[in-house]
Structures are given as structure tokens and as C-alpha cells.
Amino acid sequence: MATTTDDNLLRRRRRHVIGSGAVLIALSGPGQTAGFSVFVDPLTEALDVSRNTLTFAYLVGTLAASTTGGWLGRRLDRVGVGRGLRLVSTALMAALLLASASMNIVMLSVAIYGLRSFGQTGMPLSASVFVAKAVRERRGAALGALTALGGSAIPATPLLGDRLIDALGWRAAWWVLAGIVAVVGLTMSRRIARLESDGIGAGTEAGAEHDADGDEASGLTRDALWGWAVVTAGFVSAGFVATGLGFHQIAILGERGLSSSAAAGNFVPQSLASVVTALVVGRLVDRVPARVVVPFNMAVLALAAVSIGWVSSPLSAAAYGVAVGMAAAATAASEGALIARWIPAGVLGTWRGRMTSVMVVSTALAPYAFSLIADATGSFTTTVRLAALVPATVAVVAVASPLPSR
């Protein structure tokens, strides 16, 4: 009877941990490309700037935000996710308020820095570090569930933002989003801090995980460092391609004959596919060798990008959206579980933050690179097909020099 009670308690705690993390990922929506994309057209009109100028501002702000992951990851390791989340929530709220008050492209660039630093980086980093530290058994399944639940909520941001813009205007829309982040984010920081005070997700056992032949300065063996590098390359590739597709989705699908509303609605099949894929891949990653996961994910991503050439109707566009959602979710659901196999819990936030910083650079470059290539080739379809070369290259590298088993 005692064993049954303990098992039930563990299951409840597991659900609380995953649910808390999923809320944080959902709150990242205003800082994600999908959330920002619905503000692009209103901003170009209100600030009287071209789409390329706005895209360049997005590039500058996101590149500046690439410095956030490293120090924020170290802070999460040092003070815990609960306390660190107070800073993340407050800073993201401030960035949204600054965005709403933007009168020129310089103010908007600073706001983009905050959105990307604490939305795209801070919220998902806090969520993944907390869940990875708190869950040891079937960690891949837990992180897959985290990706599925949290990721499925992100498309709600552009849908909500679009309706808020129509009803209230783009400035007031960002005020509403700032209020949601403030209330929910600070509430979750207290909830997670209570869980950590009970020893859940604190990572106190980290020292026991250091390998005897590891580098004392980094906490990593050479094999672990290579594993981290390859997984990071896959994560970066997924971020680059998915961000480029998301930022220019209206233009990409518009070139294939879809209206702007139909193109915006394509985030829905992407979301549904992400949920199913994350749950399946999360469970599989606990059972299969690490060396096959990254090549598989990259192959799916390359095929998803190539499939843009077949889009000619709302139905085929939905199939394309499903392929993109599956590709992004496969990487998101597996990378956290993979690096947690090699990274000690006490420095997991630090190395996860470094991974995120590199990924943020790729997401900063993606919209501008897609725009430049589209201008040069005269076609977003050609641009997306060329982007497939990025994950294809990582897949070849991962196969040629496979990941360590642990």
C-alpha cells in the first residue's frame, strides 16, 4: 500500500513539474517568431519602414540577445529556476511595454532584444532546465510532453495577437500580452520555487554525476563535449530553418497562392503535428541510441523544407504545415534528453544556456538570410529548398562521426 501511495505521489509530482514547464514555454510566445510575425505589417506601416529594414532590426536585436543564454543559464544553476524566473518574467513584461511604446526603429530594436532574450531564450531555458533536473526516470518522455504541451500553446499567441490588433491596435495588443506575462510568470516563479524548496528540480545531486575522467573546469568528458556539439548543431539547424519559415510564412505561402489569413491559420496544423510528434519522439529517445536521433531529425527537417514545392492549395499547405511541425518538434523533444545524458545536473543550465545562445544567433540570421536569398533568386520557394541543405549537412556529419552512447 505504501509503495502504491509513493508511486501516486511521484506521478503527481511529475505532472506538476511538466505542467509548470509547459506554462513557461507557452509564455515565451510573445518573444517567438510566430508571435512577432503578426506585428510585422502593422509595424512597417506605423513606423514607416520597409520590410527589409524591420527584418534587419529583428536581426540586430536577436543577435544581441544571443549573449543572454550563457549568463542566464549560470544564474539558473546558481539561484534556482524559481528565483531566476522572477527576472525573466519582469524583463519580458518590460520588453513588451517598450515594444508597444516604440516610436522608431531604434526603440523597436531594443524591445526586440528584450523579447528574444527573455521570451525566446529565457522562458524555454527555464522550463527545460527545471524539467531535466527534476525528472530522472523516463526523462525523454517528460521533455517530449513538455515540448508537446508548451509548444502547442505557442501558436495561440499569433492568433490572439492578430485578434487584439484588429480590436485594439498593435500597441494595446502588446499591453495585454505584457499583463498576461506579468501575472502568469510571477505566479509560476513562486510555484516552482516551492517545488525546488522541496528538493524537486534543485539539482543538488549534481556532483555525483561528474565522470572521473571529466574536465573539472567544464564538467564534461571529451565524448560528452562532442555529443553536446553535434546536438547543438542539430538544434541550431532546426532553429534557423523553422525561424526563417515562420517569419516569412505569410510571404512563402502567399507565393504558393494562399491568402494572408489562410497562411496565418497554417500555424494550427503545425501545432497539432508538433504535439503528436513531441510525445512520440520523447518516448522513443529514451529507448534508442543517441547516434540515430540527430540524423533522423535532420532528415525530417530537410524533407519538410523541400515539400514547399508541392504546396498549391489549402490542403497541401496543411500537409506542409504538418511536416514543418513534425520536424521542429522532433528536435525540440529530443535535444534536452540527449544533452542531459552527458551534462552533470549542477552545470546543466550553463551548458543548456550556451546551446541556446548559439541557436539564437541562427534564429537572428534566418529571417534576414531568407529575405536576401529570396531577393537574389526572386522566389521564396527556391529559398526554402536551399535552406534544406543546412539540416542535410548536419545529418551527414552526425552519421560520419556518431554520438557517444552515454
N, C-alpha and C positions, 0 to 999 in steps of 0.2 A: 504493500500500500504506500509506504514511504517513497519507494522508487517511482511509482506512478505519479505521486504528487510532485516529486523533484523534476520528472520529465515534463509535466504540465507547466511547471514554473519556468523551466528552460525555454519551452516553446513560446510562452507568453513574452519572456524577455527578448527572445529572438524577433518576434513580431514587432515589439516596441522599438527595438534597435533599427530594424529595416524600415518601419514606418516613419520613424524620426528622420532617417537619412533621406527617404523619398520626399518628404516635405521640403527639405533643404534643396534638393535638385529641382523641384517644382518652382521654388523661389528664385532660382537662377534665370528663369525665363526672360525677365527684362534685360538681362545682360547677354543673352544668347543672340545669335544672328537672326533666328526666326522671330524673336521678339522685337528686334530692332528694325527688321525688314519692312514692317507696315508703316514705319515712320519716315521711310526714305523719301517717298514722293511728297508728303506734306512739308518735310524739311527743305527739300530743294526749292519749293515754291516760296515758303515763308522766309528763308534766308537768302533767296535769290542766288543760288549757286547751282552749278552743273552736277550731274550725277557722278562724273569722274572726280570732281572736287570733293564731294561728300564721301566718295569711296576712299579717296586719299586721306581724308581726315579720319576715317574709320581705321585705315591702315596705321596712321601715326599713333592714334590713341591706343590701339590694340598692341602695337609694338612696345609702347611704353609700359603697358600692363603686363608684358612678359616678365618683368622683373619681380612681380608680386608673388608668384608661386613659391620661389625659394624661401624668402623670409617668412611668408605666411605659414608654409609647411613647418618650418622650425618653431614658429610660435605655437602651432597646434601641438607639437611634440612636447613643448616646454610647459604650457599652461593648461592644456586640455582643449578639446573641441568646444565644450560648453562655454568657457570663458572667451576663447578665440572667436566664437560665433557672434558675440556681442559687437566686436569691432566690425566684422564682416557685414552684419545687418545694418548697423548705423551708417557705415560708409556707403553701402549700396543705396540706402534711402537718400543720403546726401547727393549722390551722383544723379539719381532720378530727378531730384528737385532742381539741380543745376541744369540738367538737360531741358527741363520744362521752362527754365528761365533764359535759355540761350538766345542771344540777340545776334550772334555772328558765328562764323565757323571756328574761331579760336575757342570760344566758350564751349561750343559743342564738342570740340576735340578733347578738352579737359574732362567733360562729362563722359565721353566715350571711354576715356582711360578708367574712370571710376566704375562704369558699367561692366567693362571687361575684366577689371581687376577683381571686383568683389561679386559680380554676377557670374560671368563665365568661369572664373577661376575659383573664387573664394567659397561659394556655396557647394559646388560639386566636390571640391577638395575636402571640405569639412565633412561632407556626407561619406565619401569613400574611405577616408582615414578612420572615421568613427566606426563604421561597419566592419572594416577589415580588422581593426584592433579588437572589437567586441565579439566577433564571431570567429571561432576556430574550427568547428566542425562544419563540413559542407560550406566552406567559405564562398566557393564559386557560385553555388546556388543562391546564397544570401546576396551576393553582389549582383547576380543576374536579376533577382527580384527587385533589388534597389534600382537598377537601371530601368527595369520594366515599369515599375510604379512611378518613379520620379520622371523618367523620360516621357511617359505617356501624358504627363500633365503639362510639359513644356509647350506643346502646340496650342494649349489653351491661352497662352499669353498673346500670340499674334491675333487669335480670334477675338479675345477680349479687347485687346488694344485697338483693333480695327473698328469695333463697335463703339468704343469710348471716343475714338477720334471723330466718328460720324456724329455722335450725340453731343460731345462736349468740346471737341477741338483737341489738337495734339498736345498742347501744353497741359490742359486739365487731365488728359489721359495719363500723362506721366505722374501727376499729383496723386491720382487714385492708386497707381501701381506703387508709388512710394509709401503710401499709407498701408497697403497690404504687406509690403516687405517689413515695415517697422513693427507692426503688430504681431505678425506671424513669426518673424525672425527672432525677435527678442523673447517671445513666448517659448520657442523651441530651444533657445540658448539656456533658459532655466531648466527645461525638461531634460536636456542632455547633460547639463551639469549635475542634476540629481542622479541620473544613471551612472555617471562617472564617479560620483561620491560613493556609490555602492560597489565600485570596483568594476563596472561594466564599461569596456572600451578605453580604460585608462592606460593599457599597455605596460603595466608595471612588471610584467614578466619578461620584458624585452631582453634583458641581459642574458637570460638563459638561452636565447636563440642565436647568439653570436657563435659562428663557427670557429673552431680552434685555429684554423689557418687563415682566418679572415684578416683583412686590413683593419687595424684598430682605429685608424683615422676615419675610415668611411663605414665600417661595419659590414663590408662586402668582400667576398672572395672574388677572384678573377672571373670565374664562371658566372657568378651572380651578376657581376658588373656587365658582362657580355649579354646575359639574359635581359637585364634592365635596358641596355642599349637597343636591342632588337625589338623588344616590346614597345619601347618609346618610339622607335621608327615607325612601327605599325600604327601607334596611337596618333603620331604626327600626320601620317598619310591620311588617316581617316578624318582627322580634323581639317586638313587642307581641302580635301575633296568635298566633304559634307558642308563646310562653310561656304565654299565657292558656289555649290549648288543651291544652298539655302538663301544666300544673299541675293543671288541673281535669279531666283526661281521664277519670279513673275516674267522676267525678260526671256529666260530659257524656254519656259513652256509657252509664252506668248509667241515666240518664234515658231513653235510647233503648232500654232493655231488655236491655243486656248485663251479665253478671256482672263482678265486680271483676277476676277472673283473665283473662277474655276481653278486658276493657278494657286491662289491662296488656300483654297479648300483642299489642295493636294497634300497639305501637311497632315490631314486626317488619316489617309491610308498609310502614310509614313509612320504615324504614331502607332496605329494598330499593329503594323508589321513589327515595329520596334518592341512592343510589349511581348508578343509571342516569341520572337527571336531571342530576346534577352533571357526569358525564362528557360528556354531550351538550351541555349549556349551556356548559361550559368550552371546548369546541372551537368552538362557534358564536360566542361572544363575541369571539374573535379575528378573525372574518370579517364581522360585521355592524356597522352604525353604532351608536354608543353611544346615540343618541336613541331607538332602538326597544327597547332591552333593559329599561330600568326600567318603562315602561308594560306590556310583556308580562309581566314578573314580577309586577307588582301585580295585573294581571287574573287571572292564575292563582291568586294567593293569595286574592283576593276570591271567586272561584268555588269554591275549596276550602272556604272557610268557609261559604258558602251551602249546600254539599252536605250539611251535617249534618242538614238536614230530611228527607233521603231515607234516613237510616240506620234500619233496623228489624230487622236480622238480622246475624249474624256476617259474612256475605258482603258485605252493603252497608257494614258497618263497616270491613271490609278495604279496600273501594273508597274510602271516605272517608279512611282512613289513607294510601292511595297518593296521593290528591290533596293531602293536607297535606304529605306528604314531598316531593312534587314541587315544591310552592310554596316551601317553606323552602329546599330545595336550589338552586332556580333563582337565588334572590337570593344565597345564600352563595357559589355558584360563580362569580358574575359581578362582585360588588362590588369584590373585590380587584383584578381585572384592569382594571376601569374606572378606579378612582382612580389606579392605577399609570400610566395614560396621561398624567395631568396632574401628579402629585406627584413632585418630584425624589427620587431614592433616598436622599439624605442626610437628608431630613426625613420620609420615608415612615412611619417608626414613629410620629413625633409626630402626624401628621395621621390615621393609622390609629387611633392611641390616642384621639384626640379623637372620632372617629366611634364608636368602641366605647363611650366614656363616655356619649354621647347615647343609644346603643342600650340600655345598661344601665339608664338611667333608665326607658325604655319597658318593659323587662322587669320592672323593680321595680313599676311601676304596674299591669301587666297582671293578675296574679292577683287583686289587691285590687279592681281595677275590674270584672273579670269577676264576682267574688263579690258586689259591691254591686249590679251590674245584674241579676244573677240573683235576688237578694233582692227587688229592686224589681219585676221583671217576673214572678217566680215560675217562670222557665224558663231553663235553660242554653241550650236550643236558640235561643230568642229572642236571648239574649246573644251567641251566636256569629254569628248573622245580622247583628246590629247591628255587630259587630266588622268585618265585611266592608266597612263604609263607610270605614274607615281606609285600606286599600290602594287602594280605588277613588278616593279623593280625591287621593292621591299620583299615581296614574296620570293623572288629568285635568291636574294641574299639570305633570307631565313632558311630556305631549303639547302643552299650551299654550305651554310655554317649553322647547323641546328642549335636550338636552345638546350641548356642542361636539363636533366630530368628533375633536379631539385633546385 
